[in-house]
């Protein structure tokens, strides 16, 4: 049987042949997952020989990755904002750029909001936004909604996993329908959302492994990708306090179109946050009044 180093080299070769990028990192993560150890242990034990079962399991996972299945679906895990989240095909995989959204809500909580703000995470998916905020805002009231019962099950598991189960209310429903009867009319300080914004008319703007493996309801925002924003700006005034905020992500090249929607609604664009590539990614939108 091969050593850990030799197995990694075999995995790298197979992934490279399949055209997968970042093949060395993927091979190492998959083998560490199979062995139940971390990257440091993988390095320190690099000359150890694998047993037959571990090696064949590793090769099976490599083939899944080579076929395009996301690494996070294979391992069932993804780190976000220093926390570990369970990931399944029922939820969007948390992305690093969404941490900018979390940071912006935290800045608002530290400067512009009351001491114990009410924050609603619309379309929570894995729960990464709500759980990350709960970890930093012990006095906040957090409500997380999603149209998908399967996604809400994962979000609840992630809240439990990260010690936030008693801090977040989970409500099922399509956008603001989930809030009906919750007594939140005119009471919300911030609405946070990482919406579906890929145009369904042009699905090939996203990578195949995203398009084929992640939930369509979390990706596609109508023919032009703007349907969620229209509904968000239309329904938010019923729940946001005057002067309250929407903090949301936008897709590449959507800034001008979303700005037009904002100007037509009862809101002002307060701030634009760029991602690490300098692309406008997070909008802070303030309700007038």
C-alpha positions as CSV (number, residue, x, y, z in Angstrom):
1,X,0.0,0.0,0.0
2,X,1.2,3.6,-0.7
3,X,2.4,6.0,1.9
4,X,0.4,9.1,2.7
5,X,2.7,11.1,0.4
6,X,2.3,8.7,-2.4
7,X,-1.5,8.6,-2.1
8,X,-1.6,12.4,-2.3
9,X,0.5,12.3,-5.4
10,X,-1.8,9.8,-7.0
11,X,-4.8,11.9,-6.1
12,X,-3.2,15.0,-7.5
13,X,-2.4,13.3,-10.8
14,X,-6.0,12.0,-11.2
15,X,-7.5,15.4,-10.4
16,X,-5.1,17.2,-12.7
17,X,-6.0,14.8,-15.5
18,X,-9.7,15.6,-14.9
19,X,-9.0,19.3,-15.2
20,X,-9.7,20.2,-11.6
21,X,-7.9,23.2,-10.2
22,X,-6.3,23.4,-6.8
23,X,-5.7,19.6,-7.1
24,X,-3.1,19.3,-4.3
25,X,-5.2,21.1,-1.7
26,X,-8.2,19.0,-2.7
27,X,-6.2,15.7,-2.5
28,X,-4.8,16.6,0.9
29,X,-8.2,17.6,2.3
30,X,-9.9,14.4,1.0
31,X,-7.2,12.1,2.5
32,X,-7.3,14.0,5.8
33,X,-11.1,13.5,5.8
34,X,-10.7,9.8,5.2
35,X,-8.2,9.4,8.0
36,X,-10.0,11.7,10.4
37,X,-6.9,13.9,11.0
38,X,-6.0,17.5,10.2
39,X,-3.5,18.9,7.7
40,X,-0.7,19.1,10.3
41,X,-1.0,15.5,11.2
42,X,-1.1,14.6,7.5
43,X,2.3,16.2,7.1
44,X,3.8,14.7,10.2
45,X,2.7,11.2,9.2
46,X,3.5,11.6,5.5
47,X,5.7,8.4,5.4
48,X,3.1,6.1,7.0
49,X,1.5,3.5,4.8
50,X,-2.2,3.5,4.3
51,X,-4.3,0.3,4.7
52,X,-6.3,-1.0,1.8
53,X,-9.7,0.3,3.0
54,X,-8.5,3.9,3.6
55,X,-6.7,4.0,0.2
56,X,-9.7,2.7,-1.8
57,X,-12.0,5.1,0.1
58,X,-9.7,8.0,-0.7
59,X,-9.6,7.0,-4.4
60,X,-13.4,6.9,-4.5
61,X,-13.6,10.4,-3.1
62,X,-11.0,11.6,-5.6
63,X,-13.1,10.2,-8.5
64,X,-16.2,12.0,-7.1
65,X,-14.2,15.3,-7.1
66,X,-12.7,14.6,-10.5
67,X,-16.3,14.3,-11.8
68,X,-17.1,17.8,-10.6
69,X,-18.8,17.2,-7.2
70,X,-17.9,20.1,-4.9
71,X,-15.3,19.3,-2.3
72,X,-17.6,20.6,0.5
73,X,-20.3,18.1,-0.5
74,X,-17.9,15.2,-0.3
75,X,-16.5,16.2,3.1
76,X,-19.8,17.6,4.3
77,X,-18.0,20.6,5.8
78,X,-17.1,24.2,5.1
79,X,-15.5,26.9,7.2
80,X,-17.1,30.3,7.3
81,X,-16.2,33.3,9.6
82,X,-14.0,31.0,11.7
83,X,-16.8,28.5,12.3
84,X,-17.4,25.1,10.8
85,X,-20.7,24.4,9.0
86,X,-22.4,21.3,7.8
87,X,-23.0,21.4,4.0
88,X,-25.3,19.3,1.9
89,X,-26.7,19.6,-1.6
90,X,-29.8,21.2,0.1
91,X,-27.9,24.5,0.8
92,X,-25.6,26.9,-1.0
93,X,-22.0,26.4,0.0
94,X,-20.9,29.4,2.2
95,X,-18.5,31.6,0.3
96,X,-15.7,33.8,1.7
97,X,-17.2,36.9,0.0
98,X,-20.3,36.6,2.2
99,X,-18.1,37.4,5.2
100,X,-18.2,41.0,3.9
101,X,-21.9,41.0,4.5
102,X,-21.5,39.7,8.1
103,X,-18.8,42.3,8.7
104,X,-21.1,45.1,7.5
105,X,-24.0,44.0,9.7
106,X,-21.6,43.9,12.7
107,X,-20.4,47.4,11.9
108,X,-24.0,48.7,11.8
109,X,-24.7,46.9,15.1
110,X,-21.7,48.7,16.6
111,X,-22.5,52.2,15.3
112,X,-26.0,52.7,14.0
113,X,-28.4,50.3,15.8
114,X,-29.9,50.0,19.2
115,X,-28.2,47.9,21.8
116,X,-30.2,44.7,21.1
117,X,-31.1,44.9,17.4
118,X,-33.6,42.7,15.6
119,X,-32.0,41.1,12.5
120,X,-33.7,38.9,9.9
121,X,-31.7,36.7,7.6
122,X,-33.9,36.1,4.5
123,X,-33.0,32.8,2.7
124,X,-30.7,31.6,5.4
125,X,-29.6,28.3,3.6
126,X,-26.9,26.8,5.7
127,X,-27.5,29.4,8.4
128,X,-24.0,30.7,8.0
129,X,-25.0,34.4,8.2
130,X,-27.3,34.1,11.2
131,X,-25.0,31.8,13.1
132,X,-21.9,34.0,12.5
133,X,-23.9,37.1,13.7
134,X,-25.2,35.2,16.7
135,X,-21.5,34.4,17.6
136,X,-20.7,38.1,17.8
137,X,-24.0,39.7,18.9
138,X,-25.1,38.1,22.1
139,X,-27.8,40.7,22.6
140,X,-29.4,40.6,19.2
141,X,-32.7,38.9,18.3
142,X,-32.0,36.8,15.2
143,X,-34.6,35.4,12.9
144,X,-33.6,33.1,10.0
145,X,-36.1,32.2,7.2
146,X,-36.0,29.9,4.2
147,X,-38.5,28.5,1.7
148,X,-36.8,25.1,1.9
149,X,-37.5,22.8,4.9
150,X,-34.4,20.8,4.0
151,X,-32.3,23.9,4.2
152,X,-33.8,24.9,7.5
153,X,-32.9,21.5,9.0
154,X,-29.3,22.1,8.0
155,X,-29.4,25.6,9.4
156,X,-30.7,24.3,12.7
157,X,-28.0,21.7,12.9
158,X,-25.4,24.4,12.2
159,X,-26.8,26.6,15.0
160,X,-26.6,23.6,17.4
161,X,-23.1,22.8,16.2
162,X,-21.9,26.3,16.9
163,X,-23.8,26.9,20.2
164,X,-26.4,29.3,18.8
165,X,-29.5,27.1,18.8
166,X,-31.1,29.1,21.5
167,X,-30.3,32.4,19.9
168,X,-31.9,32.1,16.5
169,X,-35.6,31.6,15.5
170,X,-36.1,29.6,12.3
171,X,-39.2,30.3,10.2
172,X,-40.2,28.5,7.0
173,X,-41.7,30.5,4.1
174,X,-41.2,32.3,0.9
175,X,-39.3,35.5,1.8
176,X,-41.6,37.8,3.9
177,X,-44.4,35.2,4.1
178,X,-42.3,33.5,6.8
179,X,-42.6,36.6,9.0
180,X,-46.4,36.8,8.9
181,X,-47.8,36.5,12.4
182,X,-44.4,36.9,14.1
183,X,-45.1,40.4,15.3
184,X,-42.2,41.9,13.5
185,X,-44.1,44.6,11.5
186,X,-42.0,47.8,11.8
187,X,-39.7,46.2,14.3
188,X,-36.7,45.0,12.3
189,X,-33.4,46.9,12.4
190,X,-31.6,44.9,9.7
191,X,-32.6,42.5,6.9
192,X,-29.6,40.5,5.7
193,X,-29.7,38.4,2.5
194,X,-27.4,36.6,0.2
195,X,-30.0,36.2,-2.6
196,X,-30.3,34.1,-5.7
197,X,-29.0,36.4,-8.4
198,X,-27.9,34.3,-11.3
199,X,-30.0,35.1,-14.4
200,X,-32.0,32.0,-15.3
201,X,-31.7,33.1,-19.0
202,X,-28.0,32.7,-18.8
203,X,-27.2,29.8,-16.4
204,X,-23.7,29.3,-17.9
205,X,-22.4,32.4,-16.1
206,X,-21.7,30.1,-13.1
207,X,-19.3,27.1,-13.1
208,X,-20.7,23.7,-13.9
209,X,-20.0,22.3,-10.5
210,X,-22.1,25.1,-9.0
211,X,-24.9,24.8,-11.5
212,X,-25.1,21.0,-11.4
213,X,-24.6,20.5,-7.6
214,X,-26.0,23.4,-5.7
215,X,-29.7,24.2,-5.2
216,X,-31.3,26.1,-8.1
217,X,-33.6,28.0,-5.7
218,X,-30.5,29.5,-4.0
219,X,-28.8,30.4,-7.4
220,X,-31.3,31.7,-9.9
221,X,-33.1,35.0,-9.5
222,X,-35.5,35.0,-12.4
223,X,-34.7,35.6,-16.0
224,X,-32.6,38.7,-15.4
225,X,-31.4,37.8,-11.9
226,X,-33.2,40.7,-10.2
227,X,-36.5,39.1,-9.1
228,X,-35.3,38.7,-5.5
229,X,-34.2,42.3,-5.2
230,X,-37.6,43.6,-6.5
231,X,-39.5,41.5,-4.0
232,X,-37.0,42.4,-1.2
233,X,-37.4,46.2,-1.7
234,X,-41.2,45.9,-2.1
235,X,-41.8,43.9,1.1
236,X,-39.1,45.2,3.4
237,X,-40.9,48.5,4.4
238,X,-43.6,46.5,6.2
239,X,-41.0,45.1,8.6
240,X,-38.1,47.5,8.7
241,X,-38.0,50.4,11.1
242,X,-37.7,53.8,9.5
243,X,-34.0,54.3,9.1
244,X,-33.5,50.5,9.1
245,X,-31.2,48.7,6.8
246,X,-31.0,46.0,4.1
247,X,-27.6,44.4,3.7
248,X,-27.4,42.2,0.7
249,X,-25.0,40.7,-1.8
250,X,-25.2,41.4,-5.5
251,X,-23.8,39.5,-8.5
252,X,-21.1,40.6,-10.9
253,X,-22.2,43.6,-13.1
254,X,-25.6,44.0,-11.2
255,X,-24.8,47.2,-9.4
256,X,-26.4,49.6,-11.9
257,X,-29.6,47.5,-12.2
258,X,-30.0,47.2,-8.5
259,X,-29.3,50.9,-8.0
260,X,-32.2,51.6,-10.3
261,X,-34.5,49.4,-8.3
262,X,-33.4,51.2,-5.1
263,X,-34.1,54.6,-6.5
264,X,-37.6,53.5,-7.4
265,X,-38.3,52.3,-3.8
266,X,-38.4,53.9,-0.4
267,X,-34.7,53.4,0.1
268,X,-31.3,55.0,-0.4
269,X,-28.0,53.3,-1.2
270,X,-25.9,54.0,1.9
271,X,-22.7,52.1,1.1
272,X,-21.1,49.7,-1.4
273,X,-18.5,47.2,-0.2
274,X,-16.1,45.6,-2.7
275,X,-14.8,42.1,-2.4
276,X,-11.1,41.2,-2.5
277,X,-11.0,41.5,-6.3
278,X,-12.4,45.0,-6.1
279,X,-15.8,44.0,-7.4
280,X,-18.9,45.6,-5.8
281,X,-20.3,42.8,-3.7
282,X,-22.3,44.0,-0.7
283,X,-24.8,46.8,-0.6
284,X,-26.0,48.6,2.5
285,X,-29.5,50.1,1.7
286,X,-31.2,52.4,4.2
287,X,-34.9,52.9,4.5
288,X,-35.9,56.5,4.3
289,X,-37.3,58.2,7.3
